[in-house]
């Protein structure tokens, strides 16, 4: 009797950037009666639950390491228009609060409210070094503007008065009398804080400037791995750092493989890896995905290597993937020129 061939399980690819918020990732499966702190622990014990949470943190770090530095996800606050940058699709409390500068009473929240932070845009690179460099520059520009804002940003202007003027006739009259001769003065402390915290437009201008700066850095050999002369001590430290990175990478790879085996079954085999051509760009190209693509107009110009697209709609607080409309991924490129209407015949 001829032996029947065993059918291969269906293989499914999981994007490591999108599964970090899953409950099974935050609390990965751990066998009951596992040895924890030198004893076998039950699933309902506090030691078992604490160990499971710690394993979830380690697993998320291992998943983030797969695409670390290739993606920058940007969120903005719907009330204050503050902007924060993240290397993961989901926001982490410590990372968000660290980016917020104190400008006065109630300018820094006590904790992270996910209902107040919504997706703004995301930037995608092919090179990890270039992506991390852009992330550091964006953080530095945002901090510098908040600590030393340009005078025109915190100066009373006609436009500022028009936006702040009350609607009630009596209150508007008192308002005009108060600010009649104060055009060109510095705003009050509360108004200055509100103006400096509003980073929606300046964040996009920063991205455009950072990508232009990186074009010059790439031409000069940035991120090509070449360095100048290193001393013997520096070379030794570099070897030790690379050995630690290799050992850490091996540990993270094993952790991800164990998680894949725990998810897989006879019918479905799960693989966690970066999807091929997920960015849809080549070489040193950059793709920016927008919640509202018209926000890209805040920048004066975009480098030629930039491609623009749209983020998919979502009701969650996590930045979604790219929206594909009729098989078209890139909506605009180079200087972000609008498509001209076809001439009538």
KEGUPA-690162 format. One record per residue (C-alpha): x, y, z. Coordinates in pm, whole numbers, padded with zeros to 5 digits. Layout:
N
<X: X, Y: Y, Z: Z>
...
END
This chain:
345
<X: 00000, Y: 00000, Z: 00000>
<X: 00147, Y: 00330, Z: -00106>
<X: 00224, Y: 00572, Z: 00173>
<X: 00018, Y: 00888, Z: 00167>
<X: 00205, Y: 01219, Z: 00167>
<X: 00141, Y: 01439, Z: 00467>
<X: 00007, Y: 01778, Z: 00357>
<X: 00223, Y: 02074, Z: 00453>
<X: 00066, Y: 02322, Z: 00692>
<X: -00045, Y: 02657, Z: 00560>
<X: 00222, Y: 02919, Z: 00626>
<X: 00116, Y: 03263, Z: 00745>
<X: 00349, Y: 03561, Z: 00781>
<X: 00300, Y: 03796, Z: 01078>
<X: 00431, Y: 04151, Z: 01076>
<X: 00635, Y: 04201, Z: 01397>
<X: 00539, Y: 04570, Z: 01414>
<X: 00166, Y: 04491, Z: 01429>
<X: 00144, Y: 04214, Z: 01689>
<X: 00301, Y: 04395, Z: 01983>
<X: -00042, Y: 04491, Z: 02121>
<X: -00185, Y: 04139, Z: 02107>
<X: -00275, Y: 03989, Z: 02445>
<X: -00093, Y: 03669, Z: 02358>
<X: 00225, Y: 03873, Z: 02308>
<X: 00182, Y: 04073, Z: 02628>
<X: 00113, Y: 03748, Z: 02813>
<X: 00287, Y: 03473, Z: 02614>
<X: 00199, Y: 03110, Z: 02685>
<X: 00395, Y: 02960, Z: 02976>
<X: 00354, Y: 02597, Z: 03081>
<X: 00175, Y: 02534, Z: 03407>
<X: 00390, Y: 02419, Z: 03700>
<X: 00694, Y: 02584, Z: 03543>
<X: 00990, Y: 02637, Z: 03773>
<X: 00987, Y: 03004, Z: 03869>
<X: 01211, Y: 03139, Z: 04145>
<X: 01322, Y: 02787, Z: 04229>
<X: 00972, Y: 02639, Z: 04271>
<X: 00693, Y: 02499, Z: 04057>
<X: 00424, Y: 02763, Z: 04027>
<X: 00052, Y: 02739, Z: 03954>
<X: -00107, Y: 02955, Z: 03685>
<X: -00308, Y: 03148, Z: 03942>
<X: -00012, Y: 03235, Z: 04160>
<X: 00127, Y: 03589, Z: 04168>
<X: 00478, Y: 03466, Z: 04087>
<X: 00351, Y: 03293, Z: 03771>
<X: 00160, Y: 03605, Z: 03657>
<X: 00456, Y: 03833, Z: 03722>
<X: 00687, Y: 03599, Z: 03531>
<X: 00443, Y: 03591, Z: 03240>
<X: 00432, Y: 03972, Z: 03224>
<X: 00813, Y: 03990, Z: 03224>
<X: 00828, Y: 03733, Z: 02946>
<X: 00587, Y: 03950, Z: 02750>
<X: 00818, Y: 04251, Z: 02785>
<X: 01116, Y: 04045, Z: 02667>
<X: 00915, Y: 03907, Z: 02374>
<X: 00807, Y: 04255, Z: 02261>
<X: 01167, Y: 04373, Z: 02272>
<X: 01268, Y: 04075, Z: 02059>
<X: 00991, Y: 04152, Z: 01808>
<X: 01087, Y: 04519, Z: 01792>
<X: 01449, Y: 04426, Z: 01726>
<X: 01351, Y: 04271, Z: 01390>
<X: 01265, Y: 04610, Z: 01236>
<X: 01433, Y: 04840, Z: 01488>
<X: 01511, Y: 05178, Z: 01334>
<X: 01338, Y: 05121, Z: 01000>
<X: 01008, Y: 05281, Z: 01102>
<X: 00920, Y: 05602, Z: 01285>
<X: 00560, Y: 05635, Z: 01401>
<X: 00426, Y: 05979, Z: 01493>
<X: 00127, Y: 06061, Z: 01713>
<X: -00031, Y: 06393, Z: 01805>
<X: -00248, Y: 06502, Z: 02096>
<X: -00601, Y: 06595, Z: 01990>
<X: -00628, Y: 06866, Z: 02257>
<X: -00285, Y: 07034, Z: 02267>
<X: -00145, Y: 06929, Z: 01924>
<X: 00171, Y: 06799, Z: 02090>
<X: 00367, Y: 06551, Z: 01879>
<X: 00564, Y: 06247, Z: 01993>
<X: 00783, Y: 06004, Z: 01800>
<X: 00797, Y: 05629, Z: 01849>
<X: 00997, Y: 05341, Z: 01705>
<X: 00699, Y: 05110, Z: 01762>
<X: 00343, Y: 05125, Z: 01635>
<X: 00206, Y: 05143, Z: 01986>
<X: 00293, Y: 05414, Z: 02235>
<X: 00493, Y: 05333, Z: 02546>
<X: 00421, Y: 05539, Z: 02855>
<X: 00782, Y: 05614, Z: 02953>
<X: 00884, Y: 05705, Z: 02599>
<X: 00592, Y: 05949, Z: 02558>
<X: 00628, Y: 06125, Z: 02892>
<X: 01003, Y: 06164, Z: 02837>
<X: 00939, Y: 06370, Z: 02523>
<X: 00696, Y: 06614, Z: 02686>
<X: 00855, Y: 06934, Z: 02818>
<X: 00714, Y: 07115, Z: 03120>
<X: 00580, Y: 07456, Z: 03016>
<X: 00368, Y: 07529, Z: 03320>
<X: 00081, Y: 07389, Z: 03519>
<X: -00106, Y: 07100, Z: 03352>
<X: 00119, Y: 07097, Z: 03044>
<X: 00256, Y: 06747, Z: 03117>
<X: -00002, Y: 06474, Z: 03189>
<X: 00041, Y: 06245, Z: 03486>
<X: 00001, Y: 05936, Z: 03270>
<X: -00053, Y: 05827, Z: 02911>
<X: -00414, Y: 05848, Z: 02792>
<X: -00445, Y: 05650, Z: 02472>
<X: -00773, Y: 05818, Z: 02382>
<X: -00594, Y: 06157, Z: 02361>
<X: -00316, Y: 06045, Z: 02122>
<X: -00409, Y: 05965, Z: 01762>
<X: -00198, Y: 05851, Z: 01463>
<X: -00049, Y: 06138, Z: 01262>
<X: 00193, Y: 05989, Z: 01008>
<X: 00470, Y: 05731, Z: 00979>
<X: 00812, Y: 05737, Z: 00810>
<X: 00971, Y: 05422, Z: 00667>
<X: 01334, Y: 05357, Z: 00569>
<X: 01533, Y: 05070, Z: 00424>
<X: 01844, Y: 05131, Z: 00635>
<X: 01837, Y: 05102, Z: 01013>
<X: 02118, Y: 05354, Z: 01065>
<X: 01948, Y: 05619, Z: 00854>
<X: 01618, Y: 05566, Z: 01035>
<X: 01774, Y: 05595, Z: 01381>
<X: 01965, Y: 05905, Z: 01274>
<X: 01639, Y: 06066, Z: 01156>
<X: 01468, Y: 05970, Z: 01481>
<X: 01741, Y: 06135, Z: 01690>
<X: 01734, Y: 06452, Z: 01479>
<X: 01355, Y: 06481, Z: 01506>
<X: 01374, Y: 06448, Z: 01884>
<X: 01650, Y: 06709, Z: 01903>
<X: 01467, Y: 06959, Z: 01680>
<X: 01146, Y: 06923, Z: 01882>
<X: 01330, Y: 06973, Z: 02213>
<X: 01528, Y: 07270, Z: 02086>
<X: 01217, Y: 07448, Z: 01958>
<X: 01040, Y: 07403, Z: 02291>
<X: 01333, Y: 07515, Z: 02507>
<X: 01434, Y: 07808, Z: 02284>
<X: 01133, Y: 07894, Z: 02063>
<X: 01171, Y: 08154, Z: 01785>
<X: 01040, Y: 08495, Z: 01887>
<X: 00787, Y: 08505, Z: 01603>
<X: 00626, Y: 08190, Z: 01743>
<X: 00543, Y: 08349, Z: 02080>
<X: 00470, Y: 08706, Z: 01962>
<X: 00123, Y: 08862, Z: 01963>
<X: 00001, Y: 08913, Z: 01607>
<X: -00323, Y: 09013, Z: 01438>
<X: -00389, Y: 08651, Z: 01348>
<X: -00341, Y: 08544, Z: 01710>
<X: -00587, Y: 08809, Z: 01829>
<X: -00845, Y: 08708, Z: 01568>
<X: -00831, Y: 08348, Z: 01684>
<X: -00852, Y: 08434, Z: 02053>
<X: -01110, Y: 08716, Z: 02040>
<X: -01435, Y: 08622, Z: 02225>
<X: -01761, Y: 08605, Z: 02033>
<X: -01970, Y: 08797, Z: 02286>
<X: -01975, Y: 09170, Z: 02192>
<X: -01905, Y: 09298, Z: 02544>
<X: -01618, Y: 09056, Z: 02605>
<X: -01478, Y: 09126, Z: 02258>
<X: -01475, Y: 09500, Z: 02335>
<X: -01283, Y: 09446, Z: 02659>
<X: -01046, Y: 09212, Z: 02475>
<X: -00972, Y: 09474, Z: 02205>
<X: -00906, Y: 09739, Z: 02469>
<X: -00667, Y: 09509, Z: 02652>
<X: -00462, Y: 09413, Z: 02345>
<X: -00498, Y: 09740, Z: 02147>
<X: -00132, Y: 09839, Z: 02181>
<X: 00024, Y: 09499, Z: 02248>
<X: 00085, Y: 09374, Z: 01895>
<X: 00447, Y: 09269, Z: 01880>
<X: 00466, Y: 09195, Z: 02253>
<X: 00537, Y: 08850, Z: 02393>
<X: 00234, Y: 08638, Z: 02471>
<X: 00130, Y: 08567, Z: 02825>
<X: 00276, Y: 08259, Z: 02992>
<X: -00028, Y: 08039, Z: 02930>
<X: -00054, Y: 08145, Z: 02565>
<X: 00319, Y: 08093, Z: 02511>
<X: 00290, Y: 07740, Z: 02647>
<X: -00002, Y: 07665, Z: 02416>
<X: 00184, Y: 07806, Z: 02113>
<X: 00504, Y: 07613, Z: 02183>
<X: 00317, Y: 07288, Z: 02247>
<X: 00144, Y: 07305, Z: 01908>
<X: 00389, Y: 07106, Z: 01692>
<X: 00166, Y: 06966, Z: 01418>
<X: 00301, Y: 07193, Z: 01144>
<X: 00658, Y: 07222, Z: 01274>
<X: 00690, Y: 06844, Z: 01302>
<X: 00628, Y: 06802, Z: 00929>
<X: 00873, Y: 07082, Z: 00850>
<X: 01127, Y: 06902, Z: 01069>
<X: 01083, Y: 06577, Z: 00878>
<X: 01142, Y: 06754, Z: 00548>
<X: 01452, Y: 06928, Z: 00686>
<X: 01590, Y: 06606, Z: 00837>
<X: 01555, Y: 06416, Z: 00509>
<X: 01730, Y: 06702, Z: 00326>
<X: 02014, Y: 06692, Z: 00581>
<X: 02048, Y: 06318, Z: 00540>
<X: 02084, Y: 06351, Z: 00166>
<X: 02408, Y: 06542, Z: 00224>
<X: 02519, Y: 06294, Z: 00490>
<X: 02460, Y: 06001, Z: 00256>
<X: 02661, Y: 06170, Z: -00018>
<X: 02947, Y: 06217, Z: 00230>
<X: 02949, Y: 05848, Z: 00322>
<X: 02713, Y: 05838, Z: 00619>
<X: 02606, Y: 05488, Z: 00729>
<X: 02854, Y: 05314, Z: 00499>
<X: 03041, Y: 05154, Z: 00790>
<X: 03366, Y: 05340, Z: 00727>
<X: 03536, Y: 05513, Z: 01017>
<X: 03854, Y: 05696, Z: 01080>
<X: 04150, Y: 05579, Z: 01287>
<X: 04059, Y: 05405, Z: 01614>
<X: 04289, Y: 05352, Z: 01907>
<X: 04361, Y: 05008, Z: 02046>
<X: 04125, Y: 05067, Z: 02339>
<X: 03848, Y: 05184, Z: 02106>
<X: 03889, Y: 04875, Z: 01887>
<X: 03874, Y: 04650, Z: 02193>
<X: 03558, Y: 04819, Z: 02316>
<X: 03406, Y: 04788, Z: 01971>
<X: 03479, Y: 04413, Z: 01963>
<X: 03324, Y: 04368, Z: 02308>
<X: 03014, Y: 04567, Z: 02209>
<X: 02971, Y: 04365, Z: 01889>
<X: 03005, Y: 04038, Z: 02083>
<X: 02733, Y: 04150, Z: 02326>
<X: 02509, Y: 04256, Z: 02038>
<X: 02556, Y: 03918, Z: 01868>
<X: 02474, Y: 03727, Z: 02186>
<X: 02168, Y: 03944, Z: 02246>
<X: 02050, Y: 03901, Z: 01886>
<X: 02085, Y: 03522, Z: 01916>
<X: 01881, Y: 03521, Z: 02237>
<X: 01607, Y: 03734, Z: 02081>
<X: 01594, Y: 03513, Z: 01770>
<X: 01549, Y: 03202, Z: 01985>
<X: 01273, Y: 03374, Z: 02181>
<X: 01085, Y: 03463, Z: 01860>
<X: 01126, Y: 03108, Z: 01724>
<X: 00986, Y: 02960, Z: 02045>
<X: 00688, Y: 03193, Z: 02019>
<X: 00631, Y: 03086, Z: 01657>
<X: 00624, Y: 02721, Z: 01765>
<X: 00378, Y: 02800, Z: 02042>
<X: 00142, Y: 02970, Z: 01794>
<X: 00171, Y: 02713, Z: 01514>
<X: -00041, Y: 02403, Z: 01478>
<X: -00067, Y: 02111, Z: 01237>
<X: -00275, Y: 02315, Z: 00993>
<X: -00113, Y: 02661, Z: 01021>
<X: 00252, Y: 02749, Z: 01058>
<X: 00318, Y: 03106, Z: 01171>
<X: 00633, Y: 03295, Z: 01076>
<X: 00721, Y: 03631, Z: 01226>
<X: 00934, Y: 03835, Z: 00991>
<X: 00941, Y: 04165, Z: 00808>
<X: 00724, Y: 04133, Z: 00496>
<X: 00919, Y: 04146, Z: 00172>
<X: 00910, Y: 04487, Z: 00007>
<X: 00691, Y: 04614, Z: 00289>
<X: 00806, Y: 04968, Z: 00228>
<X: 00776, Y: 04951, Z: -00149>
<X: 01096, Y: 05155, Z: -00187>
<X: 01447, Y: 05082, Z: -00298>
<X: 01793, Y: 05198, Z: -00196>
<X: 01791, Y: 05513, Z: 00014>
<X: 01428, Y: 05592, Z: -00064>
<X: 01184, Y: 05699, Z: 00207>
<X: 00810, Y: 05646, Z: 00229>
<X: 00580, Y: 05863, Z: 00439>
<X: 00226, Y: 05748, Z: 00513>
<X: -00027, Y: 06012, Z: 00619>
<X: -00355, Y: 06005, Z: 00805>
<X: -00446, Y: 06318, Z: 00606>
<X: -00220, Y: 06348, Z: 00303>
<X: -00287, Y: 06722, Z: 00277>
<X: -00078, Y: 06771, Z: 00593>
<X: 00229, Y: 06720, Z: 00375>
<X: 00176, Y: 07076, Z: 00250>
<X: 00319, Y: 07211, Z: 00576>
<X: 00667, Y: 07143, Z: 00434>
<X: 00814, Y: 07384, Z: 00179>
<X: 00966, Y: 07104, Z: -00030>
<X: 01033, Y: 06730, Z: -00020>
<X: 01349, Y: 06553, Z: -00142>
<X: 01322, Y: 06350, Z: -00460>
<X: 01372, Y: 06019, Z: -00279>
<X: 01049, Y: 06061, Z: -00078>
<X: 00730, Y: 05877, Z: -00168>
<X: 00392, Y: 05955, Z: -00011>
<X: 00099, Y: 05732, Z: 00072>
<X: -00198, Y: 05708, Z: 00305>
<X: -00253, Y: 05522, Z: 00630>
<X: -00549, Y: 05290, Z: 00649>
<X: -00846, Y: 05400, Z: 00858>
<X: -00867, Y: 05264, Z: 01211>
<X: -01069, Y: 05313, Z: 01528>
<X: -00785, Y: 05198, Z: 01750>
<X: -00503, Y: 05401, Z: 01902>
<X: -00237, Y: 05203, Z: 01713>
<X: -00106, Y: 05331, Z: 01381>
<X: -00240, Y: 05104, Z: 01102>
<X: -00068, Y: 04986, Z: 00789>
<X: -00074, Y: 05142, Z: 00444>
<X: -00400, Y: 05201, Z: 00262>
<X: -00401, Y: 05049, Z: -00086>
<X: -00658, Y: 05207, Z: -00314>
<X: -00723, Y: 05021, Z: -00640>
<X: -00380, Y: 04863, Z: -00628>
<X: -00202, Y: 05201, Z: -00613>
<X: 00037, Y: 05243, Z: -00319>
<X: 00223, Y: 05565, Z: -00397>
<X: -00005, Y: 05866, Z: -00431>
<X: 00261, Y: 06129, Z: -00487>
<X: 00637, Y: 06156, Z: -00510>
<X: 00930, Y: 06392, Z: -00548>
<X: 00815, Y: 06756, Z: -00489>
<X: 00462, Y: 06636, Z: -00403>
<X: 00296, Y: 06780, Z: -00711>
<X: -00076, Y: 06727, Z: -00745>
<X: -00203, Y: 06524, Z: -01036>
<X: -00322, Y: 06755, Z: -01313>
<X: -00670, Y: 06692, Z: -01454>
<X: -00678, Y: 06533, Z: -01795>
<X: -00748, Y: 06770, Z: -02082>
<X: -01086, Y: 06735, Z: -02241>
<X: -01087, Y: 06594, Z: -02590>
END
